[in-house]
């Protein structure tokens, strides 16, 4: 297989390849050539990028994985298309270009003993207008977030970016900053559109202008990106692909800043995961630019310059609202006029809903960095930048814990109305561990032998909206690795699987679990390796697959379970036979595994008078902790306990519940769902197995798998 180089000088060379074949047979498939900037063993000084190469006269490029696909053009008739891909980093002196030549179905049927196939490889000129380099278009999406408690004392305008064509959409006002800090009146604008690869594009511009009697502090603005790093979005580290600029600062005759602009730029990544935009759009990554500033009022007489607030020169406190079970160092930032003094106290309470201080270790000592029994108050002073930072070391906790921040004034300061000066006004909530217990249950114990032991999962409780949101977002992003393709083993029982759709082969990774639409894949089958040249995937066990839809998904944080159910002894010499009830699954046997909130209705079997015990027609899918409502049910009633075979115990006694009354149960086990399930017969036993993915649990809870629904007994 040969290639042609239409360059005027030898800046690069292309390898050739020979393919042994049998005369008269059809040769198809994909074959590799390599473009190198080493000519006669000497580096030419010309650095290579796959995006700069094309097939003369071909259509393209189209994005193919991390490469650029050209179809048709100046190639022999045996060639279907050609893909150029960087073997290293584009533009790096050591980079080479992989050239994948895919033949069509009519290739090499000649009787000629030697046949040449030629492709015309051109490098796209970087200068001139006759043949400009192609520019791949990519999604761009950035949220700008800025507090605006100052009303008409200034204006904020959003510039309409037309090159590239961006759409600016106001998302309204929010009371919570991304990351959980204590701001109010946050304005959010989304900037979205398409940008070209290869250079930074301006995607957002905002102008802040103070009114005639106001100005911005000299430390303003503070600008920073959020949600760009690997640890925040679980997809790709975009940190080096965004930048911002603060410019056009305007000052009055007293050198007070009355206006400034902030602009943001985005240069899409072209290597690694980030080279392909997420399947559900880059907006799903929640890339954010946070702009913080302070607006001052010009006093009518000579004196201190006062921030524009509801009064006071200590005017805000920024702090983390949610704390993980593991604790750690947490930063509290007090905002105010430079030189203003204040007092700060951090105290632990007796629970999330309590304003009463803990009985021991209630007060934080800023010197020892530990909590102690004696009350401690620290005096701080606002620095020249308009803030003072205090770090608090929070210990780990196994139960829900609350820490209150209380700010006080001093002789040189007053507090704005937004400053927390009493318990419960600024709460840092720490969430302890909770345990989910998964077990099998039956109302006919005699049909079965000794039931297997329960499986438990312990996780940080997920009452906190912020922690749940962050984890859910991460999981959402992580699931982008999932993909559905069509594949086959050509009917043979083999661990070599042929994937029909080459466009998604790059998304299949070792370690992924594979399932089929027909259930023909054995449980726990995973990917061992991927051969992208031959479109083959090596599986952990041999499977027979005939052109079916396959799902590949990452395996992360799963808890596998397996329950072996044995038959009971029966009466006398009779034997009990167990068979799988194919009409039911674990899913429809225990819906509550799939998270909360859910709403389930149950029918009362028998009137209730002055009792907390209620018998139902059945209580499948109910779990302890659910809220209970219905006619004559007192407010705040919850489900305390399930009592076999059909009774439940409520949190309080009920005066009167009618027979056949309908009760509604809401709530559930939290962010927990079933990722796989299997109910099979082995010998005369039934094996119930699967895996749970548990992101968070609100409280200790027990979930029952009702085996009466899954097993037929004869």
C-alpha positions in Angstrom: 0.0 0.0 0.0 1.6 3.3 -1.1 1.0 6.9 -0.4 1.9 10.2 -2.2 3.3 13.3 -0.6 2.3 16.5 -2.4 4.6 18.8 -0.3 7.1 20.9 -2.2 9.8 19.9 0.3 10.5 16.8 2.4 9.0 18.0 5.7 7.6 14.6 6.5 7.5 11.1 5.2 4.9 8.3 5.1 5.5 4.6 5.5 4.1 2.0 3.2 2.8 -1.4 4.1 2.6 -4.8 2.4 -0.3 -7.1 3.0 0.1 -10.8 2.0 -3.1 -12.2 0.5 -4.3 -15.0 -1.7 -4.9 -14.2 -5.4 -8.5 -13.9 -6.3 -9.8 -13.5 -2.7 -11.4 -10.4 -1.2 -9.2 -8.3 1.2 -11.0 -5.8 3.5 -10.3 -4.2 6.8 -8.1 -1.3 8.1 -4.4 -0.9 7.6 -2.0 1.6 9.2 0.6 3.9 7.8 2.7 6.4 9.8 3.6 10.0 9.0 6.8 11.1 10.6 8.9 14.4 10.7 12.1 12.3 10.7 13.6 12.3 7.2 16.8 10.4 6.5 17.2 10.0 10.3 17.0 13.8 10.8 14.3 15.8 12.5 13.0 18.3 9.9 11.9 20.9 12.4 8.3 20.6 11.1 5.9 19.6 13.9 2.9 17.5 13.0 -0.8 17.6 13.9 -3.5 15.2 12.6 -5.9 18.0 12.0 -3.5 19.5 9.4 -3.7 16.5 7.1 -6.2 15.5 4.5 -6.9 13.4 1.4 -6.7 15.5 -1.7 -10.2 16.1 -3.1 -11.9 14.2 -0.3 -14.9 15.2 1.8 -14.3 15.9 5.5 -13.1 16.0 8.0 -15.6 14.1 10.2 -14.6 13.4 13.8 -13.9 9.7 14.3 -12.9 9.0 17.9 -9.8 11.2 18.4 -9.1 11.3 14.7 -10.2 13.1 11.5 -12.0 11.1 8.8 -11.8 11.9 5.1 -13.9 10.0 2.6 -13.4 9.6 -1.2 -11.0 12.0 -3.1 -7.7 11.1 -4.7 -7.5 7.5 -3.6 -7.7 4.2 -5.5 -11.1 2.7 -5.8 -10.3 0.0 -3.2 -10.2 2.7 -0.4 -13.3 3.6 1.4 -12.0 6.3 3.8 -8.9 7.4 5.7 -8.5 8.6 9.3 -5.7 10.7 10.6 -4.9 10.5 14.4 -2.2 11.9 16.6 0.0 9.2 18.1 1.3 11.7 20.7 0.5 15.4 21.5 -0.5 17.4 18.5 2.2 19.9 17.5 4.8 18.3 19.7 8.2 17.7 18.0 7.9 14.0 18.8 4.4 13.5 17.5 3.7 11.2 14.7 0.4 10.7 12.8 -1.4 7.4 12.5 -3.0 6.9 9.0 -5.8 4.3 9.1 -6.8 3.2 5.6 -10.1 1.3 5.5 -10.7 -0.8 2.4 -14.1 -1.4 0.9 -15.8 -4.8 0.2 -14.4 -5.0 -3.3 -10.8 -4.7 -2.6 -8.1 -7.1 -4.0 -10.0 -9.5 -6.1 -7.6 -9.3 -9.0 -5.5 -12.2 -10.2 -2.5 -9.9 -10.4 0.2 -11.2 -8.1 1.1 -7.7 -7.0 -1.3 -4.8 -6.7 -0.6 -1.2 -5.5 -3.2 0.9 -3.7 -2.4 4.6 -3.6 -3.7 7.4 -1.5 -3.0 11.1 -1.9 -2.0 12.7 1.5 -1.8 16.5 1.6 -0.9 18.8 4.4 -3.3 21.7 4.7 -1.5 25.0 4.3 -1.4 27.2 7.5 -1.1 30.4 5.5 -3.1 31.9 2.6 -6.7 31.7 1.7 -6.7 29.1 -1.1 -7.0 26.1 1.2 -7.5 27.2 4.9 -7.2 24.5 7.6 -10.4 23.0 8.7 -11.7 24.0 12.2 -13.6 21.5 14.1 -16.5 23.1 16.0 -17.1 22.2 19.6 -19.7 22.9 22.3 -19.0 25.7 24.8 -21.1 26.3 27.9 -20.2 28.4 30.9 -22.3 29.8 33.8 -21.4 33.2 35.2 -22.5 33.6 38.8 -22.3 36.9 40.8 -24.0 38.1 43.9 -26.1 41.3 43.6 -27.4 42.5 47.0 -27.0 46.1 45.9 -30.0 46.6 43.8 -30.1 49.8 41.7 -26.8 51.1 43.3 -25.1 49.7 40.2 -25.9 47.9 36.9 -24.6 44.7 35.4 -24.8 44.1 31.7 -24.2 41.0 29.7 -22.5 41.4 26.3 -24.0 39.5 23.4 -21.0 37.6 21.9 -21.5 37.2 18.2 -18.1 35.8 17.1 -18.4 33.0 18.0 -22.2 33.1 18.1 -23.0 32.6 21.8 -26.4 32.6 23.4 -26.7 34.3 26.8 -29.6 32.9 28.9 -30.5 34.2 32.4 -31.1 31.4 34.8 -32.5 33.8 37.4 -31.7 34.2 41.0 -30.4 31.6 43.5 -29.9 31.6 47.2 -27.0 29.1 47.2 -23.6 29.4 45.6 -22.1 26.4 43.9 -20.0 24.8 46.6 -22.4 25.7 49.4 -21.1 29.1 50.6 -23.4 31.6 52.4 -24.3 34.1 49.7 -27.7 35.5 48.9 -29.1 37.1 45.7 -26.9 35.2 43.3 -27.5 35.9 39.6 -26.8 33.1 37.1 -26.3 33.5 33.4 -25.6 30.7 31.0 -23.4 31.3 28.0 -23.6 28.6 25.3 -22.7 28.1 21.7 -20.2 26.5 19.3 -16.5 27.5 19.2 -13.5 26.4 17.0 -10.7 24.2 18.2 -7.2 25.4 18.2 -7.3 28.8 20.0 -9.2 30.5 22.9 -12.6 32.0 22.0 -14.3 34.6 24.1 -17.5 33.1 25.3 -18.7 35.6 28.0 -18.3 39.3 28.9 -19.9 41.2 31.8 -19.8 44.9 32.6 -20.2 46.1 36.2 -21.0 49.9 36.5 -21.6 51.7 39.8 -24.1 54.5 40.1 -23.0 58.1 40.7 -22.8 57.8 44.4 -21.1 54.4 44.6 -17.9 52.7 43.7 -16.2 49.3 43.9 -13.6 48.5 46.5 -10.0 48.4 45.4 -9.8 44.6 46.0 -12.7 44.0 43.6 -13.3 41.8 41.8 -12.4 38.4 42.9 -12.9 36.0 40.0 -12.5 32.2 39.9 -13.7 29.1 38.1 -15.6 26.2 39.7 -16.3 22.6 38.6 -13.4 22.4 36.2 -11.2 19.8 37.9 -11.3 16.0 37.7 -12.4 15.7 41.3 -15.3 17.9 40.8 -16.9 16.6 37.6 -15.4 13.1 37.2 -15.0 13.6 33.4 -12.0 15.6 32.4 -9.8 18.3 33.9 -10.7 21.5 32.0 -8.6 23.8 34.3 -6.1 24.7 31.5 -8.8 25.2 28.9 -10.5 28.3 30.5 -9.1 31.7 31.3 -10.5 35.1 32.3 -9.5 38.7 32.1 -10.5 41.7 34.2 -10.1 44.9 32.1 -11.5 48.3 31.4 -11.3 49.5 35.0 -12.7 53.0 35.2 -11.8 55.4 38.0 -13.2 58.7 39.1 -11.2 61.8 40.0 -10.7 60.4 43.6 -9.2 57.2 42.1 -12.3 55.2 43.0 -13.2 52.4 40.7 -16.6 52.9 39.1 -16.7 50.2 36.5 -14.9 47.1 35.3 -15.4 44.3 32.8 -14.8 40.5 33.1 -14.4 38.3 30.1 -14.0 34.5 29.9 -12.3 32.4 27.2 -12.5 28.7 26.3 -10.2 26.6 24.2 -11.6 23.1 23.8 -9.3 20.2 24.7 -8.2 18.0 21.7 -6.7 15.0 23.5 -7.9 12.5 26.0 -11.5 12.3 27.2 -12.1 16.0 26.6 -11.5 15.7 22.9 -15.1 14.5 22.5 -17.9 16.6 24.1 -20.1 14.7 26.6 -23.0 12.9 25.0 -25.6 15.0 27.0 -23.8 18.3 26.3 -21.0 20.2 28.0 -23.6 22.2 29.9 -24.1 19.1 32.1 -20.6 19.7 33.5 -21.7 22.9 35.2 -18.6 24.9 34.4 -18.9 28.1 36.4 -17.2 31.5 36.7 -17.9 33.1 40.1 -17.4 36.9 40.3 -17.3 38.4 43.8 -17.0 42.1 44.5 -17.8 44.8 47.1 -19.7 48.0 46.4 -19.2 51.0 48.6 -21.2 54.2 49.0 -19.6 57.6 48.8 -20.3 59.4 52.1 -21.7 62.9 52.1 -18.8 64.0 54.4 -15.2 63.0 54.9 -15.0 59.8 56.7 -14.8 56.0 56.3 -16.1 54.5 53.1 -19.0 52.3 54.0 -20.2 49.2 52.1 -23.7 49.3 50.7 -25.6 47.0 52.9 -28.5 47.2 55.3 -26.1 48.8 57.7 -22.9 47.8 59.4 -19.2 47.5 58.4 -19.2 43.7 59.0 -21.5 42.7 56.2 -21.2 39.1 55.3 -19.8 35.6 56.2 -18.9 33.0 53.7 -18.7 29.4 55.0 -19.3 25.8 53.9 -22.8 24.7 54.7 -22.2 21.0 54.4 -19.4 18.9 55.8 -18.5 15.3 55.0 -18.4 12.6 57.6 -14.6 12.7 57.5 -14.5 16.3 58.6 -11.4 18.3 57.7 -10.2 21.9 57.7 -13.1 24.3 56.8 -12.6 28.0 56.0 -14.8 30.8 57.3 -14.4 34.2 55.6 -15.7 37.3 57.3 -16.3 40.3 54.9 -16.2 43.9 56.0 -14.5 47.3 55.8 -10.7 47.2 56.3 -9.8 47.7 59.9 -13.2 46.8 61.3 -13.0 44.4 64.3 -15.4 41.5 65.1 -15.7 38.5 67.3 -16.3 34.9 66.2 -17.4 31.8 68.0 -17.9 28.3 66.6 -20.0 26.0 68.7 -21.3 22.5 68.4 -24.9 21.7 69.1 -26.8 18.6 70.1 -28.1 17.8 66.7 -29.1 19.2 63.3 -32.3 20.6 64.6 -31.1 21.8 68.0 -29.9 25.2 69.1 -28.6 23.8 72.4 -24.8 23.4 72.7 -23.3 19.9 73.0 -22.8 18.6 76.5 -19.0 18.2 75.9 -16.5 19.6 73.5 -18.9 22.3 72.4 -16.6 25.3 71.7 -13.8 25.6 69.1 -10.4 26.9 70.3 -8.7 28.8 67.5 -5.3 28.4 69.2 -5.3 24.7 69.9 -7.5 23.9 66.8 -9.6 21.6 68.9 -13.1 21.7 70.5 -13.3 22.1 74.3 -15.9 22.4 77.1 -15.1 26.1 78.0 -16.5 28.8 75.8 -14.0 30.5 73.5 -14.4 33.7 71.5 -11.8 35.0 69.0 -11.3 38.7 68.1 -10.5 39.3 64.4 -9.8 42.3 62.2 -10.8 42.8 58.5 -7.6 43.2 56.4 -6.9 45.6 53.5 -8.6 43.3 51.0 -11.9 43.5 52.9 -11.9 40.1 54.6 -10.5 38.0 57.4 -10.2 34.2 57.2 -10.4 31.7 60.0 -9.8 28.0 59.5 -11.7 25.5 61.7 -10.6 21.9 62.0 -13.7 19.7 62.1 -13.2 16.1 63.4 -14.8 13.1 61.8 -18.2 12.0 63.0 -20.4 8.9 62.9 -23.6 10.8 63.6 -25.2 14.0 62.4 -23.5 17.0 63.9 -24.1 20.8 63.6 -21.7 23.7 64.1 -23.0 27.2 64.5 -21.0 30.3 63.5 -21.8 33.3 65.7 -20.3 36.8 64.8 -20.3 39.7 67.3 -19.4 43.4 67.0 -16.7 45.2 68.8 -16.1 48.8 69.7 -15.0 49.6 66.1 -17.7 47.7 64.2 -21.3 47.2 63.6 -23.0 44.2 62.1 -25.2 44.3 59.0 -28.5 42.5 59.2 -27.2 39.7 57.0 -24.4 38.7 59.5 -25.2 35.7 61.7 -25.1 36.8 65.3 -27.3 34.0 67.0 -27.4 30.2 67.1 -28.9 28.6 64.0 -28.3 31.6 61.6 -25.1 30.1 60.1 -25.1 26.4 60.3 -22.4 24.0 59.1 -24.0 20.5 59.0 -22.0 17.4 59.2 -23.5 14.1 58.2 -22.8 10.8 59.9 -22.9 7.3 58.7 -26.1 5.3 58.0 -26.5 1.6 57.2 -28.7 -0.1 54.7 -29.5 -3.7 55.5 -30.6 -5.9 52.6 -32.2 -9.2 53.5 -34.7 -11.8 52.2 -38.1 -12.2 53.8 -41.0 -14.6 53.6 -44.4 -15.0 55.1 -44.2 -18.8 54.7 -41.0 -19.7 56.5 -41.9 -23.5 56.4 -41.4 -23.6 52.7 -37.7 -22.7 53.0 -34.6 -23.8 54.9 -32.6 -21.4 57.1 -32.6 -18.0 55.4 -29.2 -16.5 54.5 -27.7 -13.7 56.4 -28.3 -10.1 55.5 -26.0 -7.8 53.5 -25.2 -4.4 54.9 -23.9 -1.2 53.3 -22.6 1.7 55.4 -22.4 5.2 53.8 -22.4 8.8 54.9 -26.0 9.8 55.3 -27.4 11.8 52.4 -29.8 14.2 54.1 -27.7 17.1 52.8 -28.9 18.4 49.5 -25.5 19.7 48.6 -23.7 16.4 49.1 -26.4 14.5 47.2 -26.3 17.0 44.4 -22.6 16.8 44.0 -22.5 13.0 44.1 -25.4 12.6 41.7 -23.8 15.0 39.3 -20.5 13.0 39.5 -22.4 9.8 38.9 -24.2 11.3 36.0 -20.9 12.3 34.4 -19.3 9.0 35.2 -22.1 7.1 33.5 -21.0 8.8 30.2 -18.7 5.8 29.9 -21.7 3.6 29.4 -22.5 2.8 25.8 -24.8 0.5 23.9 -23.6 -1.2 20.7 -24.5 -4.2 18.7 -22.1 -7.2 18.8 -21.8 -10.9 18.2 -19.6 -13.9 18.8 -20.8 -15.3 15.5 -22.8 -17.8 17.5 -19.7 -19.5 19.0 -19.1 -19.8 22.7 -16.0 -17.6 22.9 -14.5 -14.8 25.0 -13.8 -12.9 21.7 -16.6 -10.5 20.9 -16.9 -8.6 17.7 -18.3 -5.1 18.0 -20.3 -4.0 14.9 -20.2 -0.2 15.6 -16.6 1.0 15.3 -17.6 4.6 16.1 -18.0 3.8 19.8 -15.2 1.2 20.3 -13.0 3.8 21.9 -15.6 4.2 24.7 -15.4 0.6 25.8 -12.7 0.2 28.5 -11.3 -2.7 30.4 -13.2 -3.5 33.6 -16.6 -2.5 32.2 -19.5 -4.8 32.8 -21.4 -6.1 29.8 -25.0 -7.0 29.6 -27.3 -7.9 26.7 -30.8 -6.9 25.7 -31.8 -10.5 25.6 -30.2 -11.5 28.9 -27.9 -13.9 27.1 -24.7 -12.6 28.9 -23.8 -14.3 32.1 -23.9 -12.2 35.3 -20.7 -10.4 36.2 -19.1 -10.7 32.7 -16.6 -7.9 32.3 -14.2 -6.5 29.6 -10.6 -7.8 29.9 -9.1 -5.9 27.0 -10.1 -4.0 23.8 -8.4 -4.4 20.4 -9.5 -1.3 18.5 -7.8 -2.3 15.3 -9.9 -5.5 14.9 -13.0 -4.2 16.7 -12.8 -7.1 19.2 -13.4 -7.1 22.9 -12.0 -9.8 25.1 -14.4 -10.9 27.8 -13.8 -12.4 31.3 -15.7 -15.6 30.3 -16.9 -17.2 27.1 -20.3 -16.2 25.8 -22.4 -17.1 22.8 -23.9 -13.9 21.3 -25.7 -13.6 18.0 -26.0 -10.0 16.8 -27.7 -8.5 19.9 -27.7 -5.1 21.6 -25.0 -4.9 24.3 -24.6 -2.5 27.2 -21.2 -1.6 28.5 -21.1 0.3 31.8 -18.4 1.2 34.4 -18.4 -0.7 37.6 -17.9 1.6 40.5 -18.8 1.4 44.2 -21.1 -1.5 43.7 -22.0 -3.9 46.5 -22.6 -7.4 45.2 -25.0 -9.7 47.0 -26.0 -13.4 46.6 -28.7 -15.2 48.6 -29.0 -19.0 48.4 -32.5 -20.2 49.2 -32.9 -23.8 50.1 -36.2 -25.8 50.3 -37.9 -26.6 53.6 -38.0 -30.1 54.9 -41.7 -30.6 54.2 -44.1 -32.8 56.2 -43.4 -36.4 56.7 -41.6 -37.8 53.7 -42.8 -35.1 51.3 -40.3 -32.9 49.6 -40.5 -29.3 48.6 -39.5 -28.2 45.2 -38.5 -24.7 44.4 -38.7 -23.1 41.0 -38.1 -19.5 39.7 -41.3 -17.4 39.3 -40.4 -15.9 35.9 -43.3 -13.4 36.3 -41.4 -11.4 38.9 -38.0 -9.8 39.3 -36.1 -8.5 42.3 -37.0 -5.1 40.9 -40.7 -5.5 41.0 -40.5 -7.5 44.2 -38.7 -4.6 46.1 -39.3 -1.3 44.3 -37.8 0.7 47.2 -34.3 -0.4 46.2 -34.5 2.1 43.4 -34.4 5.2 45.7 -36.6 7.9 47.0 -38.9 9.6 47.2 -41.6 7.3 46.1 -45.3 7.2 46.8 -46.9 3.9 47.6 -50.5 3.2 48.7 -51.6 0.3 50.8 -55.0 -0.9 52.0 -55.8 -1.3 55.7 -57.0 -4.8 56.7 -59.1 -4.3 59.8 -60.2 -1.2 61.7 -57.7 0.4 64.2 -58.6 2.1 67.4 -56.1 3.8 69.8 -53.2 1.7 68.5 -49.9 2.2 66.6 -50.2 -1.3 65.1 -51.9 -1.5 61.7 -52.5 -4.6 59.6 -52.3 -4.2 55.8 -53.4 -6.4 52.9 -49.6 -6.6 52.2 -46.6 -4.4 52.8 -44.2 -5.3 50.0 -41.9 -2.4 49.0 -42.3 -0.6 52.3 -39.3 0.3 54.5 -39.0 1.8 57.9 -38.7 5.5 58.1 -41.3 6.3 55.5 -43.8 9.1 56.1 -47.4 7.9 56.4 -50.5 10.0 55.5 -54.2 9.2 55.1 -57.6 9.9 56.6 -57.4 10.2 60.4 -53.6 9.8 60.3 -52.0 12.4 62.6 -49.4 14.7 61.2 -45.7 13.7 61.3 -46.5 10.0 61.5 -43.8 7.6 60.2 -43.4 3.9 59.7 -41.3 2.4 62.5 -41.3 -1.3 61.9 -42.5 -4.1 59.6 -43.9 -7.1 61.5 -44.5 -10.4 59.7 -46.7 -11.3 58.1 -48.6 -8.1 57.2 -48.5 -5.7 60.2 -46.7 -2.4 60.6 -45.9 -0.3 63.6 -46.4 3.5 63.3 -44.4 6.2 65.2 -47.5 7.1 67.3 -50.9 5.7 68.3 -53.8 6.5 66.0 -57.3 7.2 67.3 -59.3 5.6 64.5 -58.4 4.1 61.1 -61.2 2.5 59.1 -61.1 -0.9 57.6 -60.1 -0.7 53.8 -58.7 2.8 54.4 -56.0 3.9 52.0 -52.6 4.9 53.5 -49.9 6.6 51.5 -46.2 6.0 52.2 -43.5 8.3 50.9 -39.8 8.5 51.3 -37.4 5.6 51.1 -33.9 4.4 51.3 -32.1 7.2 49.5 -29.8 7.3 46.5 -29.6 3.5 46.1 -30.5 1.4 43.0 -30.1 -2.0 41.6 -27.5 -2.3 38.9 -28.0 -6.0 38.0 -30.1 -8.9 39.2 -30.4 -12.6 38.7 -32.8 -15.3 40.0 -31.7 -18.8 38.9 -32.2 -22.4 39.9 -29.2 -24.5 40.8 -30.0 -28.0 41.8 -33.1 -27.6 44.0 -31.9 -24.3 45.4 -32.7 -20.8 44.2 -29.9 -18.2 44.0 -30.9 -14.6 44.1 -28.0 -12.3 43.2 -27.2 -8.9 42.0 -25.5 -5.6 42.9 -26.5 -2.4 44.5 -25.0 1.0 43.8 -25.3 3.1 46.9 -24.5 6.8 46.7 -26.1 7.9 50.0 -28.5 6.7 52.7 -30.7 9.2 54.7 -30.8 7.0 57.8 -30.5 3.4 59.0 -32.9 1.4 57.0 -33.8 -2.3 56.2 -34.9 -3.4 52.8 -36.6 -6.8 52.3 -36.6 -8.9 49.1 -39.8 -10.8 49.3 -38.8 -14.3 48.1 -42.5 -15.3 48.0 -42.8 -13.2 44.9 -39.7 -14.7 43.3 -40.0 -18.4 44.0 -42.8 -20.9 43.2 -43.1 -23.7 45.8 -44.5 -27.1 45.0 
